[in-house]
Amino acid sequence: MKLFDVYPLYNVCPVRAKDVYVYDEAGTEYLDLYGGHAVISVGHSHPHYINRLKDQLHKIAFYSNAVENPLQQKLADEIGEQSCLHEYQLFLCSSGAEANENALKLASFHTGKKRVVAFKNAFHGRTSAAVAATDNLNINAPLNQQQQVTFIPFNNEEMLKNELKKGDVCAVIFEPIQGVGGLDQPEDDFVIKMEQLCHQYETALIADEVQSGFSRSGTFFAFQKNNIKPHIITMAKGMGNGFPIGGILVHPDVRPKYGMLGTTFGGNHMACTASLAVLEILKKNKLQKHAREMEAYFRSKAEKIKGAKIKGRGLMLGLEFDFEVGPLRKRLIYEKQIFTGGSSNKNVLRILPPLTVQKVHFDQLFDAVKDIL
């Protein structure tokens, strides 16, 4: 049987990994500055993470949400503690797309409306409503286009107000730092005004923190740079350090009902344990603070690269050049053994390393970039 050929692949086959490095079959060491799309948050094969999963596997790995699972409440309490969002409610699922799908569905339940406002270059996932709110027609099938989504640019307050005034918008969904879109961020004043307008026109505000959450931005959630309270916050990727888990945080104004949302695998014992291990490592090693420190060091090094514009925040960073970076990424992999990422903005080199990355690793990156350029 052939694999369904939807992924263009680099000719590299990792077989093991440790902290910020992956190793291929021949033992070649690669510096991982991409973390598998920002998934690896506390480093590959962290011993505490491995031990927590091993211990849980010997107890119980899975049962359905029809029975009590105290690990879910423990995870909710720890997320509340580290994010300072104690009043929110947690619903667990298995991926970022599923988190955004549930968030949009919940917003529609809450408001009784069905149109969505999203932003240019947004990426929210590949499921039905999530992909409709993604600004990429190439992955939006005719079936998905029944969803009513309006795309507007960041920072256009008048355009946002005009859409909300129509009275049919259930949700405004935004990425505080766009991931696939190329690390663009809305202006602070616009974010604050967006929240005000959503309240004024009875529209749910959804912060998509699937890629930027769990301390990657230098705050627990990237939206916390601004003093806002979204109705729903979505999260996934770095939440489990590679174990599939996603979730939404729901403002207390949004009331739950039995059967409103559901999931088979979401919030299972292993997933909760993986995320608890991540949170324990984040706290013990002060990785949120470390992300801010490493951003400052990255910027100091990047300023010396002629013609490169620095984008992003924390350890969700990028370099924008005046040329397409595809060939540069290939040379970094095959000649310098460094993993980096691309985006829908073909000129942006994305850097999404494990939060355990150190200055020496950025030194290696910038030496390699200078040598190639």
C-alpha positions as CSV (number, residue, x, y, z in Angstrom):
1,M,0.0,0.0,0.0
2,K,1.2,3.5,-0.9
3,L,1.0,6.4,1.5
4,F,-1.4,9.2,0.4
5,D,1.1,11.6,-1.0
6,V,0.2,15.0,0.5
7,Y,3.5,15.9,2.3
8,P,6.6,17.2,0.4
9,L,9.4,15.6,2.4
10,Y,13.0,16.5,3.2
11,N,15.4,13.6,2.8
12,V,16.1,13.3,6.6
13,C,14.8,10.5,8.8
14,P,15.1,11.2,12.5
15,V,15.2,8.1,14.7
16,R,15.9,9.6,18.1
17,A,16.1,13.1,19.8
18,K,17.4,14.8,22.8
19,D,16.6,18.3,24.0
20,V,17.2,20.6,21.0
21,Y,18.8,17.9,18.7
22,V,17.5,15.1,16.5
23,Y,19.6,12.3,15.1
24,D,19.2,10.4,11.8
25,E,19.8,6.7,11.1
26,A,23.5,7.4,10.5
27,G,23.9,9.3,13.8
28,T,24.1,12.7,12.2
29,E,23.1,15.4,14.6
30,Y,20.6,18.1,13.6
31,L,19.9,21.3,15.6
32,D,16.1,21.5,15.9
33,L,15.1,25.2,15.7
34,Y,11.6,24.4,14.5
35,G,10.3,21.9,17.1
36,G,7.9,20.2,14.7
37,H,5.7,23.3,14.2
38,A,6.3,24.6,17.8
39,V,5.2,21.3,19.3
40,I,8.4,20.6,21.3
41,S,8.1,23.0,24.2
42,V,10.3,21.5,26.9
43,G,12.9,19.7,24.7
44,H,12.9,16.2,23.1
45,S,13.0,13.3,25.5
46,H,13.0,15.3,28.7
47,P,13.6,12.8,31.5
48,H,10.9,14.2,33.8
49,Y,8.4,14.1,30.9
50,I,9.4,10.5,30.0
51,N,9.2,9.3,33.6
52,R,5.7,10.9,34.1
53,L,4.4,9.1,31.0
54,K,5.9,5.8,31.9
55,D,4.4,5.9,35.4
56,Q,1.0,6.8,34.1
57,L,1.2,4.1,31.4
58,H,1.6,1.5,34.1
59,K,-1.5,2.7,35.8
60,I,-4.2,3.5,33.2
61,A,-3.6,5.0,29.7
62,F,-7.2,5.7,28.6
63,Y,-10.8,5.6,29.4
64,S,-13.7,7.7,28.1
65,N,-15.1,10.9,29.4
66,A,-18.1,8.9,30.8
67,V,-16.1,8.4,34.0
68,E,-14.2,10.6,36.4
69,N,-10.6,11.5,35.6
70,P,-9.1,13.6,38.4
71,L,-6.1,14.4,36.2
72,Q,-8.3,16.7,34.2
73,Q,-9.1,18.9,37.2
74,K,-5.4,18.8,38.2
75,L,-4.5,20.0,34.7
76,A,-7.2,22.7,34.9
77,D,-5.9,23.9,38.2
78,E,-2.3,24.1,37.0
79,I,-3.2,25.9,33.8
80,G,-5.2,28.4,35.9
81,E,-2.2,28.8,38.2
82,Q,0.4,29.5,35.5
83,S,-1.9,31.6,33.3
84,C,-3.7,33.4,36.1
85,L,-7.0,32.7,34.4
86,H,-8.5,30.9,37.4
87,E,-12.1,31.8,36.5
88,Y,-12.0,30.2,33.1
89,Q,-13.4,26.6,32.3
90,L,-11.3,23.9,30.6
91,F,-12.5,21.6,27.8
92,L,-10.0,19.1,26.5
93,C,-9.6,17.7,23.0
94,S,-6.8,16.2,20.9
95,S,-5.5,18.9,18.4
96,G,-5.4,22.6,17.5
97,A,-7.9,22.2,14.7
98,E,-10.3,20.5,17.0
99,A,-9.8,23.2,19.6
100,N,-10.7,25.9,17.1
101,E,-13.6,23.9,15.7
102,N,-15.0,23.6,19.2
103,A,-14.4,27.2,19.9
104,L,-16.3,28.4,16.8
105,K,-19.1,26.0,17.6
106,L,-19.3,27.2,21.2
107,A,-19.3,30.8,20.0
108,S,-22.3,30.0,17.7
109,F,-24.1,28.3,20.5
110,H,-23.4,31.2,22.9
111,T,-24.5,34.0,20.5
112,G,-27.1,32.3,18.4
113,K,-25.3,33.6,15.3
114,K,-23.3,31.9,12.6
115,R,-21.0,34.2,10.6
116,V,-17.3,34.4,11.5
117,V,-14.8,37.3,11.1
118,A,-11.2,36.2,10.7
119,F,-8.1,37.9,9.5
120,K,-5.9,38.0,6.3
121,N,-3.2,35.3,6.4
122,A,-4.9,33.5,9.3
123,F,-4.4,29.7,9.8
124,H,-6.8,28.0,12.2
125,G,-6.7,24.4,11.2
126,R,-8.0,21.9,8.6
127,T,-11.4,20.8,9.9
128,S,-14.7,22.2,8.7
129,A,-15.2,25.6,10.3
130,A,-11.5,26.0,11.3
131,V,-10.4,25.6,7.6
132,A,-13.1,28.0,6.5
133,A,-11.6,30.6,8.8
134,T,-8.2,29.9,7.4
135,D,-7.1,32.3,4.6
136,N,-6.0,29.7,2.1
137,L,-8.4,28.6,-0.6
138,N,-6.0,25.8,-1.6
139,I,-7.0,23.8,1.5
140,N,-10.6,24.9,1.6
141,A,-12.8,22.3,-0.1
142,P,-16.2,23.1,-1.6
143,L,-17.8,21.4,1.4
144,N,-16.1,23.8,3.8
145,Q,-17.2,26.8,1.9
146,Q,-20.7,26.6,3.2
147,Q,-19.4,28.3,6.3
148,Q,-19.9,32.1,6.4
149,V,-16.5,33.7,7.0
150,T,-15.4,37.3,6.2
151,F,-11.7,38.1,6.1
152,I,-10.4,41.5,7.0
153,P,-6.9,42.9,7.6
154,F,-5.4,43.5,11.0
155,N,-5.6,47.0,12.5
156,N,-8.6,48.1,10.4
157,E,-11.0,49.2,13.2
158,E,-13.6,50.7,10.9
159,M,-13.9,47.5,8.7
160,L,-14.3,45.4,11.8
161,K,-16.9,47.6,13.2
162,N,-18.9,47.6,9.9
163,E,-18.9,43.8,9.9
164,L,-20.0,43.5,13.6
165,K,-22.7,46.1,13.1
166,K,-24.5,43.8,10.7
167,G,-25.5,41.7,13.8
168,D,-24.9,38.2,12.5
169,V,-21.2,37.6,13.6
170,C,-20.9,34.8,16.2
171,A,-17.1,35.1,16.6
172,V,-14.0,37.1,15.8
173,I,-11.1,34.7,15.8
174,F,-7.5,36.0,15.8
175,E,-4.0,34.8,16.3
176,P,-2.1,37.2,18.7
177,I,1.0,36.2,16.7
178,Q,0.2,34.6,13.3
179,G,2.0,31.3,12.8
180,V,1.7,29.9,9.3
181,G,0.8,33.5,8.2
182,G,4.3,34.7,8.8
183,L,4.5,36.1,12.4
184,D,2.5,39.3,11.9
185,Q,0.9,40.7,15.0
186,P,-2.1,43.1,15.5
187,E,-1.3,46.4,17.0
188,D,-2.0,46.8,20.7
189,D,-4.6,49.5,20.3
190,F,-6.5,47.4,17.8
191,V,-6.6,44.3,20.1
192,I,-8.1,46.4,22.9
193,K,-10.6,48.0,20.5
194,M,-11.5,44.6,19.1
195,E,-12.5,43.3,22.5
196,Q,-14.6,46.4,23.1
197,L,-16.4,46.0,19.8
198,C,-17.1,42.3,20.4
199,H,-18.7,43.2,23.7
200,Q,-20.7,46.0,22.1
201,Y,-22.1,43.8,19.3
202,E,-22.5,40.6,21.4
203,T,-19.9,38.7,19.5
204,A,-17.5,36.1,21.0
205,L,-13.8,36.9,20.8
206,I,-11.6,33.8,20.3
207,A,-7.8,34.0,20.8
208,D,-6.1,31.2,18.9
209,E,-3.1,30.4,21.0
210,V,-2.5,26.9,19.4
211,Q,1.0,27.8,18.4
212,S,1.8,30.8,20.7
213,G,0.5,29.4,24.0
214,F,2.1,27.7,26.9
215,S,4.8,30.4,27.4
216,R,6.3,30.4,23.9
217,S,5.6,34.1,23.5
218,G,7.3,35.1,26.8
219,T,3.9,35.3,28.5
220,F,1.8,32.3,29.2
221,F,-0.6,33.3,26.4
222,A,0.4,35.8,23.8
223,F,-2.8,37.8,24.1
224,Q,-1.8,38.6,27.7
225,K,0.5,41.3,26.4
226,N,-2.7,43.3,26.3
227,N,-5.3,43.6,29.1
228,I,-8.1,41.6,27.4
229,K,-10.3,38.7,28.4
230,P,-11.3,36.6,25.3
231,H,-14.5,34.6,25.5
232,I,-12.5,31.5,24.4
233,I,-8.8,30.7,24.2
234,T,-7.6,27.8,22.1
235,M,-4.4,25.8,22.7
236,A,-2.6,22.7,21.6
237,K,0.9,22.2,20.1
238,G,3.4,22.9,22.9
239,M,0.8,21.8,25.5
240,G,1.9,18.1,25.3
241,N,5.5,18.3,24.0
242,G,4.6,15.9,21.2
243,F,1.7,13.9,22.9
244,P,-1.5,14.8,21.1
245,I,-3.6,17.2,23.2
246,G,-5.6,20.3,22.7
247,G,-8.1,22.4,24.6
248,I,-10.1,25.5,25.0
249,L,-10.4,27.8,28.0
250,V,-14.0,29.2,28.3
251,H,-14.9,32.5,30.0
252,P,-17.5,32.0,32.8
253,D,-20.0,34.1,30.9
254,V,-20.3,31.1,28.5
255,R,-22.4,28.4,30.2
256,P,-22.0,24.7,29.5
257,K,-24.8,22.2,28.8
258,Y,-24.6,18.4,28.7
259,G,-23.9,17.2,25.2
260,M,-22.9,20.6,23.9
261,L,-19.3,19.4,23.1
262,G,-17.7,16.0,23.2
263,T,-14.6,14.0,22.3
264,T,-13.4,10.4,22.4
265,F,-9.7,10.9,23.1
266,G,-9.6,14.4,24.5
267,G,-8.5,14.6,28.2
268,N,-7.4,11.0,28.4
269,H,-5.0,10.0,31.2
270,M,-1.9,10.0,29.1
271,A,-2.6,13.3,27.5
272,C,-3.3,15.0,30.9
273,T,-0.1,13.5,32.3
274,A,1.9,14.8,29.3
275,S,0.6,18.3,29.7
276,L,1.1,18.3,33.5
277,A,4.7,17.2,32.9
278,V,5.2,20.1,30.5
279,L,3.7,22.6,33.0
280,E,5.9,21.2,35.8
281,I,9.0,21.7,33.7
282,L,8.0,25.1,32.5
283,K,7.6,26.2,36.1
284,K,10.7,24.6,37.6
285,N,13.0,25.8,34.8
286,K,11.4,29.2,34.5
287,L,11.1,28.7,30.7
288,Q,8.7,31.6,30.3
289,K,11.3,34.0,31.5
290,H,14.0,32.2,29.5
291,A,11.9,32.7,26.3
292,R,12.0,36.5,26.9
293,E,15.8,36.4,27.5
294,M,16.4,34.3,24.4
295,E,14.3,36.6,22.3
296,A,16.5,39.5,23.3
297,Y,19.6,37.5,22.4
298,F,18.1,36.5,19.0
299,R,17.3,40.1,18.2
300,S,20.9,41.2,19.1
301,K,22.3,38.6,16.7
302,A,19.7,39.2,14.0
303,E,20.3,42.9,13.8
304,K,23.7,42.1,12.3
305,I,22.1,40.2,9.3
306,K,21.9,42.8,6.5
307,G,18.5,43.1,5.0
308,A,16.7,40.9,7.5
309,K,13.6,42.1,9.3
310,I,13.0,40.5,12.8
311,K,9.4,39.3,13.4
312,G,7.5,37.6,16.2
313,R,7.9,37.5,20.0
314,G,9.4,35.3,22.7
315,L,10.5,32.1,21.0
316,M,8.0,32.4,18.1
317,L,10.4,34.3,15.9
318,G,11.3,34.9,12.3
319,L,13.6,36.6,9.8
320,E,12.0,38.2,6.8
321,F,14.3,38.7,3.7
322,D,13.8,40.2,0.3
323,F,13.9,36.8,-1.3
324,E,12.2,33.4,-0.9
325,V,13.8,31.4,1.8
326,G,13.0,27.9,0.5
327,P,16.5,27.4,-0.9
328,L,18.1,28.8,2.3
329,R,16.1,26.3,4.4
330,K,17.3,23.4,2.3
331,R,20.9,24.5,2.6
332,L,20.5,24.9,6.4
333,I,19.3,21.3,6.6
334,Y,21.6,19.6,4.2
335,E,24.8,21.6,4.6
336,K,24.5,23.0,8.2
337,Q,22.2,20.3,9.8
338,I,19.7,22.9,11.2
339,F,15.9,22.6,11.1
340,T,14.0,25.8,10.5
341,G,10.5,26.6,9.2
342,G,8.7,28.4,6.4
343,S,5.4,30.2,6.2
344,S,2.8,31.4,3.7
345,N,5.0,34.4,3.4
346,K,7.7,32.8,1.3
347,N,10.3,35.4,2.5
348,V,10.0,34.5,6.2
349,L,12.3,32.0,7.9
350,R,10.5,30.8,11.0
351,I,12.3,29.9,14.3
352,L,10.2,27.9,16.8
353,P,12.8,26.0,18.9
354,P,12.2,24.1,22.1
355,L,12.0,26.6,25.0
356,T,15.2,25.1,26.3
357,V,17.2,26.6,23.5
358,Q,20.4,28.4,24.5
359,K,22.6,31.2,23.2
360,V,25.1,28.8,21.7
361,H,22.3,27.3,19.5
362,F,21.4,30.8,18.1
363,D,25.1,31.4,17.5
364,Q,25.2,28.3,15.4
365,L,22.2,29.4,13.4
366,F,23.5,32.9,12.7
367,D,27.0,31.7,11.8
368,A,25.3,29.3,9.3
369,V,23.1,31.9,7.8
370,K,26.0,34.3,7.4
371,D,28.1,31.6,5.8
372,I,25.3,30.7,3.3
373,L,24.4,34.3,2.5
